[in-house]
Amino acid sequence: MSRRPFLSRTHRARAARARQSASGDPGGTMRLAVLVALILVTLAVAAGFRGEETAQAIGGLAARLGPLAEPVLLGASVLELGAIAAVIAVCALILWRRR
């Protein structure tokens, strides 16, 4: 038996495993979607039972996020700087995985 067919099978198997691990996990995505749906349903039920109190509580929590939107560095807020950092991180990850 020659080594060539064995090596080509090995290389094909490695390539198939690499393609499989590079794709997204559909089960994890579905679990995340269910979690988000459960949180939204919980908020909707809470708002249905105690609408005004829930709205005031959420408004109070949202008001605490106000300082994040104020300009900090060169007219950019902390939220904008965080978004820029996240975009740079994603681009760097994509470029690093392509190597």
FIKOLZA-1660 file (N, C-alpha, C; in steps of 0.1 Angstrom, whole numbers, plus 5000, padded with zeros to 4 digits):
% residues 99
   i   px   py   pz ch aa at
   1 5008 4988 5000  A  M  N
   1 5000 5000 5000  A  M CA
   1 5009 5012 5000  A  M  C
   2 5006 5022 4991  A  S  N
   2 5014 5034 4990  A  S CA
   2 5010 5044 5001  A  S  C
   3 5018 5054 5004  A  R  N
   3 5015 5064 5013  A  R CA
   3 5006 5075 5007  A  R  C
   4 5006 5076 4995  A  R  N
   4 4999 5088 4988  A  R CA
   4 4984 5088 4991  A  R  C
   5 4977 5077 4989  A  P  N
   5 4963 5077 4992  A  P CA
   5 4960 5079 5007  A  P  C
   6 4968 5074 5016  A  F  N
   6 4966 5076 5030  A  F CA
   6 4968 5091 5033  A  F  C
   7 4978 5097 5028  A  L  N
   7 4981 5111 5031  A  L CA
   7 4970 5120 5025  A  L  C
   8 4965 5117 5013  A  S  N
   8 4954 5125 5008  A  S CA
   8 4941 5123 5016  A  S  C
   9 4938 5111 5021  A  R  N
   9 4927 5110 5030  A  R CA
   9 4929 5117 5043  A  R  C
  10 4941 5117 5048  A  T  N
  10 4944 5125 5060  A  T CA
  10 4941 5140 5058  A  T  C
  11 4947 5145 5047  A  H  N
  11 4945 5159 5044  A  H CA
  11 4931 5163 5042  A  H  C
  12 4923 5154 5035  A  R  N
  12 4909 5157 5033  A  R CA
  12 4901 5157 5046  A  R  C
  13 4905 5147 5055  A  A  N
  13 4898 5147 5068  A  A CA
  13 4901 5159 5076  A  A  C
  14 4914 5163 5076  A  R  N
  14 4918 5176 5083  A  R CA
  14 4910 5188 5078  A  R  C
  15 4909 5189 5065  A  A  N
  15 4902 5200 5059  A  A CA
  15 4888 5200 5062  A  A  C
  16 4882 5188 5062  A  A  N
  16 4867 5187 5066  A  A CA
  16 4865 5191 5081  A  A  C
  17 4874 5187 5090  A  R  N
  17 4873 5191 5104  A  R CA
  17 4875 5206 5105  A  R  C
  18 4884 5212 5098  A  A  N
  18 4886 5226 5099  A  A CA
  18 4874 5234 5094  A  A  C
  19 4868 5229 5083  A  R  N
  19 4856 5236 5078  A  R CA
  19 4844 5234 5088  A  R  C
  20 4843 5223 5094  A  Q  N
  20 4833 5220 5104  A  Q CA
  20 4834 5229 5116  A  Q  C
  21 4847 5230 5121  A  S  N
  21 4849 5238 5133  A  S CA
  21 4849 5253 5131  A  S  C
  22 4851 5257 5118  A  A  N
  22 4851 5271 5115  A  A CA
  22 4836 5277 5114  A  A  C
  23 4827 5269 5111  A  S  N
  23 4813 5274 5110  A  S CA
  23 4807 5276 5124  A  S  C
  24 4796 5284 5124  A  G  N
  24 4789 5287 5136  A  G CA
  24 4782 5275 5142  A  G  C
  25 4779 5276 5155  A  D  N
  25 4773 5265 5162  A  D CA
  25 4758 5268 5162  A  D  C
  26 4750 5261 5154  A  P  N
  26 4736 5264 5153  A  P CA
  26 4728 5261 5166  A  P  C
  27 4733 5251 5174  A  G  N
  27 4726 5248 5186  A  G CA
  27 4728 5260 5196  A  G  C
  28 4740 5265 5197  A  G  N
  28 4743 5276 5206  A  G CA
  28 4735 5288 5202  A  G  C
  29 4734 5291 5189  A  T  N
  29 4726 5302 5184  A  T CA
  29 4712 5301 5188  A  T  C
  30 4706 5289 5186  A  M  N
  30 4692 5287 5190  A  M CA
  30 4690 5288 5205  A  M  C
  31 4699 5284 5213  A  R  N
  31 4698 5285 5228  A  R CA
  31 4699 5300 5231  A  R  C
  32 4708 5308 5225  A  L  N
  32 4708 5322 5227  A  L CA
  32 4695 5329 5223  A  L  C
  33 4690 5325 5212  A  A  N
  33 4677 5331 5208  A  A CA
  33 4666 5328 5218  A  A  C
  34 4665 5316 5223  A  V  N
  34 4655 5312 5233  A  V CA
  34 4657 5320 5246  A  V  C
  35 4670 5322 5250  A  L  N
  35 4672 5330 5262  A  L CA
  35 4667 5345 5260  A  L  C
  36 4670 5351 5249  A  V  N
  36 4666 5364 5246  A  V CA
  36 4651 5365 5246  A  V  C
  37 4644 5355 5240  A  A  N
  37 4630 5355 5239  A  A CA
  37 4624 5354 5253  A  A  C
  38 4630 5345 5261  A  L  N
  38 4625 5344 5275  A  L CA
  38 4626 5357 5283  A  L  C
  39 4637 5364 5281  A  I  N
  39 4639 5377 5288  A  I CA
  39 4629 5387 5283  A  I  C
  40 4626 5387 5270  A  L  N
  40 4616 5397 5265  A  L CA
  40 4602 5393 5270  A  L  C
  41 4599 5381 5270  A  V  N
  41 4586 5377 5275  A  V CA
  41 4584 5380 5290  A  V  C
  42 4595 5378 5298  A  T  N
  42 4595 5381 5312  A  T CA
  42 4592 5396 5314  A  T  C
  43 4599 5405 5306  A  L  N
  43 4597 5419 5307  A  L CA
  43 4583 5423 5303  A  L  C
  44 4578 5417 5293  A  A  N
  44 4564 5420 5288  A  A CA
  44 4554 5416 5299  A  A  C
  45 4556 5405 5305  A  V  N
  45 4546 5400 5315  A  V CA
  45 4547 5410 5327  A  V  C
  46 4560 5413 5331  A  A  N
  46 4561 5422 5342  A  A CA
  46 4555 5436 5339  A  A  C
  47 4557 5441 5327  A  A  N
  47 4550 5453 5323  A  A CA
  47 4535 5452 5323  A  A  C
  48 4530 5441 5319  A  G  N
  48 4516 5439 5319  A  G CA
  48 4509 5439 5333  A  G  C
  49 4516 5433 5343  A  F  N
  49 4511 5433 5356  A  F CA
  49 4513 5446 5363  A  F  C
  50 4524 5452 5362  A  R  N
  50 4527 5464 5369  A  R CA
  50 4534 5474 5359  A  R  C
  51 4526 5479 5350  A  G  N
  51 4531 5487 5339  A  G CA
  51 4538 5499 5343  A  G  C
  52 4531 5508 5351  A  E  N
  52 4537 5521 5355  A  E CA
  52 4549 5519 5364  A  E  C
  53 4549 5510 5373  A  E  N
  53 4560 5508 5382  A  E CA
  53 4572 5502 5374  A  E  C
  54 4569 5493 5365  A  T  N
  54 4580 5488 5356  A  T CA
  54 4586 5498 5347  A  T  C
  55 4578 5507 5342  A  A  N
  55 4583 5518 5333  A  A CA
  55 4592 5527 5341  A  A  C
  56 4587 5531 5353  A  Q  N
  56 4595 5540 5361  A  Q CA
  56 4609 5533 5365  A  Q  C
  57 4608 5520 5368  A  A  N
  57 4621 5513 5372  A  A CA
  57 4630 5513 5360  A  A  C
  58 4625 5509 5348  A  I  N
  58 4634 5509 5336  A  I CA
  58 4639 5523 5333  A  I  C
  59 4630 5533 5334  A  G  N
  59 4635 5547 5332  A  G CA
  59 4646 5551 5341  A  G  C
  60 4644 5547 5354  A  G  N
  60 4655 5550 5364  A  G CA
  60 4668 5543 5360  A  G  C
  61 4667 5531 5356  A  L  N
  61 4680 5524 5352  A  L CA
  61 4686 5530 5339  A  L  C
  62 4677 5534 5330  A  A  N
  62 4682 5541 5318  A  A CA
  62 4688 5554 5321  A  A  C
  63 4683 5561 5331  A  A  N
  63 4688 5574 5334  A  A CA
  63 4703 5573 5340  A  A  C
  64 4706 5562 5346  A  R  N
  64 4719 5560 5351  A  R CA
  64 4730 5559 5340  A  R  C
  65 4725 5555 5328  A  L  N
  65 4734 5554 5317  A  L CA
  65 4737 5567 5310  A  L  C
  66 4731 5578 5314  A  G  N
  66 4733 5591 5308  A  G CA
  66 4748 5595 5307  A  G  C
  67 4756 5593 5318  A  P  N
  67 4770 5598 5317  A  P CA
  67 4778 5590 5306  A  P  C
  68 4773 5579 5302  A  L  N
  68 4780 5572 5292  A  L CA
  68 4779 5579 5278  A  L  C
  69 4769 5587 5277  A  A  N
  69 4766 5593 5264  A  A CA
  69 4772 5607 5263  A  A  C
  70 4778 5612 5274  A  E  N
  70 4784 5625 5274  A  E CA
  70 4798 5625 5268  A  E  C
  71 4802 5636 5261  A  P  N
  71 4815 5636 5254  A  P CA
  71 4826 5635 5264  A  P  C
  72 4836 5626 5261  A  V  N
  72 4847 5624 5270  A  V CA
  72 4861 5628 5263  A  V  C
  73 4863 5623 5251  A  L  N
  73 4875 5624 5244  A  L CA
  73 4873 5629 5230  A  L  C
  74 4877 5641 5227  A  L  N
  74 4875 5647 5214  A  L CA
  74 4861 5647 5209  A  L  C
  75 4852 5649 5218  A  G  N
  75 4837 5650 5214  A  G CA
  75 4831 5636 5213  A  G  C
  76 4838 5625 5216  A  A  N
  76 4832 5612 5215  A  A CA
  76 4829 5607 5229  A  A  C
  77 4818 5600 5230  A  S  N
  77 4813 5595 5243  A  S CA
  77 4820 5581 5245  A  S  C
  78 4818 5576 5257  A  V  N
  78 4823 5563 5261  A  V CA
  78 4817 5552 5252  A  V  C
  79 4804 5554 5249  A  L  N
  79 4797 5544 5241  A  L CA
  79 4803 5543 5227  A  L  C
  80 4806 5555 5221  A  E  N
  80 4811 5556 5208  A  E CA
  80 4826 5550 5208  A  E  C
  81 4833 5553 5218  A  L  N
  81 4847 5548 5219  A  L CA
  81 4846 5532 5221  A  L  C
  82 4837 5528 5228  A  G  N
  82 4835 5513 5230  A  G CA
  82 4831 5506 5217  A  G  C
  83 4822 5513 5209  A  A  N
  83 4818 5507 5196  A  A CA
  83 4830 5507 5187  A  A  C
  84 4838 5517 5187  A  I  N
  84 4850 5517 5178  A  I CA
  84 4860 5506 5182  A  I  C
  85 4862 5505 5195  A  A  N
  85 4871 5494 5200  A  A CA
  85 4865 5480 5196  A  A  C
  86 4852 5478 5197  A  A  N
  86 4846 5465 5193  A  A CA
  86 4848 5462 5179  A  A  C
  87 4846 5473 5170  A  V  N
  87 4848 5471 5156  A  V CA
  87 4863 5467 5153  A  V  C
  88 4872 5474 5159  A  I  N
  88 4886 5471 5157  A  I CA
  88 4890 5457 5162  A  I  C
  89 4884 5453 5173  A  A  N
  89 4887 5440 5178  A  A CA
  89 4881 5429 5169  A  A  C
  90 4870 5431 5163  A  V  N
  90 4864 5421 5154  A  V CA
  90 4872 5420 5141  A  V  C
  91 4876 5432 5136  A  C  N
  91 4884 5432 5124  A  C CA
  91 4898 5425 5126  A  C  C
  92 4904 5428 5138  A  A  N
  92 4917 5422 5141  A  A CA
  92 4915 5407 5142  A  A  C
  93 4904 5402 5148  A  L  N
  93 4902 5388 5150  A  L CA
  93 4900 5381 5136  A  L  C
  94 4893 5388 5127  A  I  N
  94 4891 5382 5114  A  I CA
  94 4904 5381 5106  A  I  C
  95 4912 5392 5107  A  L  N
  95 4925 5392 5100  A  L CA
  95 4934 5381 5107  A  L  C
  96 4934 5380 5120  A  W  N
  96 4942 5370 5126  A  W CA
  96 4938 5356 5123  A  W  C
  97 4925 5353 5121  A  R  N
  97 4921 5339 5118  A  R CA
  97 4924 5336 5103  A  R  C
  98 4925 5346 5095  A  R  N
  98 4927 5344 5081  A  R CA
  98 4942 5339 5078  A  R  C
  99 4951 5343 5087  A  R  N
  99 4965 5340 5085  A  R CA
  99 4967 5325 5085  A  R  C
% end
